[in-house]
Amino acid sequence: MKKIWISAILLSLGACLAGYYLLATPGQGTEKSATRLHDLNDSGFTIGVPMGGKATKLSEEQFPKARKAYFNSPRTGCEAVVQRSVDAFLFNSHTLDFIASRDENLTVLPGVGERVDIAIAFAPEHKKLCDEVNKLIAQFRKDGTYQQMYDRWFKSTERPDIPEINRPDAPTRTIRVGVCSQVPPLCFRSRDEDSLSGFDIELLRRLSSKLNARIELHDMDFVTLFEALDEGRIDMGLAGLNKDTNRPDQVLYSDNYIDSYIVAIVHTSLVATPEKGGK
């Protein structure tokens, strides 16, 4: 079950094509050790990055001395780290925290690169709803709810359940929400495949309680989610979406609802003093 659970998130976050493209011989520099992210800026290290995106840009700007290996999915990147073909793989912290918590061979190095904007998308006509959600995101951060949720879903070694959350007895409105069940632990089908669970679903239940609203869930892929927003078939969508500044007229974005940064996952044996999930 553990291997299936890890494979699911890696497969859901990138193309499933196997293989990678190296600009240097893999596996060199593995006799060295690293204690923090920026120790990797050394010619003795080979760093894996996804093909395109913020992690790739950061690797070029902040790790100019290291060799680069380009992967077409996080799955192949993390497999290469386990196999010691590369020394590290750069990606989003919430994803790599989740993976490292479930594999003793992998460790997230302390230290972070750039922030990654993970936000909720709204149809433009729902600015009021976006403002309401932003206030609740701020409240959850202030009262500790957010940190509890992050630790439960991204750092726990177990597959957690959503805690008991009061649902409105007489909701005054319905909010149609697009989610994607292919991005655990944000959203996934429960073991019996009857219901949805995950960080996003817990957040939606909390929003439902605070907004006195019925949440109508629509499970869809990323392309369909944005199409549904454009066509007015859903009011908001959340699936670990990065803010897209190229769509200012079509989509409103909330404040970041997940704190995520570019970090590096390495083989545990590379770390001088292993420190799982450090940031």
C-alpha positions as CSV (number, residue, x, y, z in Angstrom):
1,M,0.0,0.0,0.0
2,K,2.9,2.4,0.9
3,K,4.5,2.0,-2.5
4,I,1.2,2.4,-4.3
5,W,0.5,5.6,-2.3
6,I,3.8,7.2,-3.1
7,S,3.5,6.2,-6.8
8,A,0.1,7.8,-7.0
9,I,1.3,11.3,-6.2
10,L,4.4,11.1,-8.4
11,L,2.3,9.9,-11.4
12,S,-0.3,12.6,-10.8
13,L,2.2,15.4,-10.8
14,G,3.8,15.0,-14.2
15,A,3.9,13.1,-17.4
16,C,4.2,9.4,-17.0
17,L,7.0,9.0,-19.6
18,A,10.1,7.3,-18.3
19,G,13.6,8.6,-18.7
20,Y,15.6,11.7,-18.2
21,Y,18.1,13.8,-19.9
22,L,21.6,14.4,-18.4
23,L,24.1,17.1,-19.1
24,A,26.7,15.3,-17.2
25,T,27.6,11.8,-16.1
26,P,25.2,10.7,-13.4
27,G,26.2,9.6,-9.9
28,Q,29.3,11.7,-9.5
29,G,29.9,13.6,-6.3
30,T,28.0,11.1,-4.2
31,E,31.0,10.8,-1.8
32,K,30.3,14.4,-0.6
33,S,27.7,15.3,2.0
34,A,25.3,18.2,2.3
35,T,23.5,19.7,5.3
36,R,21.5,22.5,3.6
37,L,20.0,23.2,0.2
38,H,22.7,25.6,-1.0
39,D,25.5,23.1,-0.2
40,L,24.4,21.6,-3.5
41,N,25.9,24.5,-5.5
42,D,29.1,22.6,-6.2
43,S,30.6,21.0,-9.3
44,G,30.6,17.6,-7.5
45,F,26.8,17.4,-7.3
46,T,24.3,16.5,-10.0
47,I,20.9,18.1,-9.4
48,G,17.7,16.8,-11.0
49,V,15.0,19.3,-12.1
50,P,11.7,19.0,-13.8
51,M,11.6,20.0,-17.5
52,G,10.4,23.6,-17.2
53,G,8.9,25.6,-14.3
54,K,10.2,27.4,-11.3
55,A,12.5,24.7,-10.1
56,T,14.3,24.6,-13.4
57,K,14.8,28.4,-13.4
58,L,16.0,28.4,-9.8
59,S,18.5,25.7,-10.5
60,E,20.1,27.8,-13.2
61,E,20.2,30.9,-11.1
62,Q,21.2,29.6,-7.6
63,F,23.1,26.4,-8.5
64,P,25.3,27.4,-11.4
65,K,28.2,25.2,-10.4
66,A,26.2,22.0,-10.1
67,R,25.6,19.6,-13.1
68,K,21.9,19.5,-14.2
69,A,19.8,16.5,-15.0
70,Y,16.4,17.1,-16.7
71,F,13.4,14.8,-15.9
72,N,10.0,14.7,-17.5
73,S,8.2,13.8,-14.2
74,P,8.8,13.9,-10.4
75,R,8.4,10.2,-10.4
76,T,11.6,9.6,-12.5
77,G,13.4,12.4,-10.6
78,C,12.8,10.8,-7.2
79,E,13.6,7.3,-8.5
80,A,16.9,8.6,-9.8
81,V,17.7,10.0,-6.3
82,V,16.9,6.6,-4.7
83,Q,19.1,4.8,-7.3
84,R,21.9,7.4,-6.7
85,S,21.9,8.4,-10.4
86,V,21.6,12.0,-9.3
87,D,22.4,13.6,-5.9
88,A,19.2,15.7,-5.5
89,F,15.9,16.6,-7.1
90,L,14.4,20.1,-6.9
91,F,10.6,20.5,-6.6
92,N,7.8,21.9,-4.5
93,S,8.2,21.4,-0.7
94,H,4.7,20.2,0.0
95,T,5.2,17.4,-2.5
96,L,8.7,16.4,-1.4
97,D,7.8,16.6,2.3
98,F,5.0,14.1,1.6
99,I,7.3,11.7,-0.3
100,A,10.2,11.9,2.2
101,S,7.9,11.2,5.1
102,R,7.0,7.8,3.5
103,D,10.4,6.7,2.3
104,E,13.4,6.3,4.7
105,N,15.8,6.5,1.8
106,L,14.8,10.1,1.1
107,T,15.3,13.3,3.0
108,V,14.4,16.9,2.3
109,L,17.4,19.1,3.0
110,P,16.9,22.1,5.3
111,G,16.7,25.5,3.5
112,V,14.4,26.8,0.8
113,G,14.6,28.5,-2.6
114,E,11.8,30.6,-4.0
115,R,8.2,30.5,-2.9
116,V,5.7,28.6,-5.0
117,D,2.2,30.2,-5.2
118,I,-0.4,27.5,-4.5
119,A,-3.8,29.1,-4.7
120,I,-7.5,28.6,-5.2
121,A,-9.0,29.6,-8.5
122,F,-12.3,31.5,-8.8
123,A,-14.5,32.5,-11.6
124,P,-14.1,36.3,-12.0
125,E,-17.7,37.0,-11.0
126,H,-17.1,35.5,-7.5
127,K,-14.7,38.1,-6.1
128,K,-16.9,38.4,-3.0
129,L,-16.5,34.7,-2.4
130,C,-12.7,34.9,-3.0
131,D,-12.5,37.7,-0.4
132,E,-14.4,35.6,2.1
133,V,-12.1,32.6,1.5
134,N,-9.0,34.8,1.9
135,K,-10.2,36.0,5.3
136,L,-10.7,32.4,6.4
137,I,-7.3,31.4,5.1
138,A,-5.8,34.2,7.2
139,Q,-7.8,33.0,10.2
140,F,-6.7,29.4,9.8
141,R,-3.0,30.5,9.6
142,K,-3.4,32.7,12.7
143,D,-5.1,30.1,15.0
144,G,-2.8,27.2,14.1
145,T,-5.4,25.3,12.0
146,Y,-3.3,25.5,8.8
147,Q,-0.1,24.1,10.5
148,Q,-2.1,21.2,11.9
149,M,-3.5,20.4,8.5
150,Y,-0.1,20.7,6.8
151,D,1.5,18.3,9.4
152,R,-1.4,15.9,9.1
153,W,-1.4,15.6,5.3
154,F,2.2,16.3,4.2
155,K,4.4,15.1,7.1
156,S,2.5,12.2,8.7
157,T,3.9,8.7,8.0
158,E,0.3,7.4,8.1
159,R,-2.5,8.0,5.7
160,P,-4.7,10.3,7.8
161,D,-8.4,10.8,8.1
162,I,-10.3,14.1,8.1
163,P,-11.1,15.2,11.6
164,E,-14.6,15.7,12.7
165,I,-15.8,19.1,11.5
166,N,-19.3,20.4,12.1
167,R,-21.3,20.8,8.9
168,P,-24.1,23.4,8.5
169,D,-27.5,22.1,9.4
170,A,-29.3,24.7,7.2
171,P,-26.9,26.0,4.6
172,T,-27.9,29.3,3.1
173,R,-26.1,28.7,-0.3
174,T,-24.4,26.2,-2.5
175,I,-20.8,26.6,-3.7
176,R,-19.8,24.4,-6.7
177,V,-16.2,23.4,-6.4
178,G,-13.9,21.6,-8.9
179,V,-11.3,19.3,-7.4
180,C,-8.9,16.7,-8.8
181,S,-8.7,13.3,-7.1
182,Q,-5.4,12.5,-8.8
183,V,-3.2,14.7,-6.6
184,P,-2.8,13.0,-3.2
185,P,-2.5,14.0,-0.5
186,L,-4.4,17.2,-1.7
187,C,-7.3,15.1,-2.9
188,F,-7.8,11.4,-3.5
189,R,-10.4,8.7,-3.4
190,S,-10.9,7.0,-0.1
191,R,-10.0,3.3,0.2
192,D,-13.6,2.2,-0.6
193,E,-13.5,4.7,-3.6
194,D,-16.9,6.1,-2.3
195,S,-15.7,9.4,-1.1
196,L,-13.0,12.1,-1.5
197,S,-10.4,12.8,1.1
198,G,-7.2,14.9,1.5
199,F,-6.0,18.3,2.5
200,D,-8.2,20.1,0.0
201,I,-11.3,18.2,1.2
202,E,-10.6,19.1,4.8
203,L,-10.2,22.7,3.9
204,L,-13.5,22.7,2.0
205,R,-15.3,21.2,5.0
206,R,-13.9,24.0,7.2
207,L,-14.9,26.6,4.7
208,S,-18.4,25.0,4.5
209,S,-18.8,25.3,8.2
210,K,-17.6,28.9,8.4
211,L,-19.5,30.1,5.4
212,N,-22.7,28.2,6.2
213,A,-22.6,26.7,2.7
214,R,-23.2,23.4,1.1
215,I,-20.2,22.3,-1.0
216,E,-21.0,20.6,-4.3
217,L,-17.9,18.7,-5.4
218,H,-17.0,18.0,-9.0
219,D,-14.0,15.7,-9.6
220,M,-12.2,16.6,-12.8
221,D,-8.8,17.0,-14.4
222,F,-6.9,20.3,-14.6
223,V,-7.9,21.2,-18.1
224,T,-11.6,20.5,-17.4
225,L,-11.4,22.5,-14.2
226,F,-10.4,25.7,-16.0
227,E,-12.9,25.1,-18.7
228,A,-15.6,24.7,-16.1
229,L,-14.6,28.0,-14.5
230,D,-14.6,29.7,-17.8
231,E,-18.1,28.4,-18.6
232,G,-19.5,29.1,-15.2
233,R,-20.2,25.4,-14.3
234,I,-18.2,25.7,-11.1
235,D,-17.6,28.7,-8.7
236,M,-14.1,27.8,-7.6
237,G,-11.4,25.2,-8.1
238,L,-8.5,23.8,-6.0
239,A,-6.1,21.2,-6.9
240,G,-2.7,22.4,-5.9
241,L,-2.9,25.1,-8.6
242,N,0.0,27.5,-9.3
243,K,-1.1,31.1,-9.8
244,D,-1.1,31.8,-13.6
245,T,-0.5,35.5,-14.2
246,N,-1.3,34.9,-17.9
247,R,-5.0,34.6,-17.0
248,P,-5.8,37.8,-15.1
249,D,-9.1,38.3,-16.9
250,Q,-10.4,34.8,-16.8
251,V,-9.5,33.6,-13.3
252,L,-9.2,35.2,-9.8
253,Y,-6.7,33.6,-7.4
254,S,-6.9,33.5,-3.7
255,D,-4.0,34.2,-1.3
256,N,-1.7,31.2,-1.1
257,Y,-3.5,28.4,0.8
258,I,-0.5,26.1,1.0
259,D,3.0,27.3,2.0
260,S,5.3,25.8,-0.6
261,Y,8.8,26.5,-1.7
262,I,11.4,25.0,-4.0
263,V,13.4,22.5,-1.9
264,A,15.7,19.6,-2.6
265,I,15.2,15.9,-1.8
266,V,18.3,13.8,-1.5
267,H,19.2,10.2,-0.6
268,T,19.4,10.0,3.2
269,S,22.9,8.7,3.1
270,L,24.0,12.0,1.5
271,V,23.1,14.0,4.5
272,A,25.8,14.4,7.1
273,T,23.3,14.5,10.0
274,P,19.9,13.2,8.6
275,E,17.1,15.5,9.4
276,K,13.9,14.4,7.8
277,G,11.6,17.0,6.3
278,G,13.6,20.0,7.3
279,K,12.8,23.4,5.9
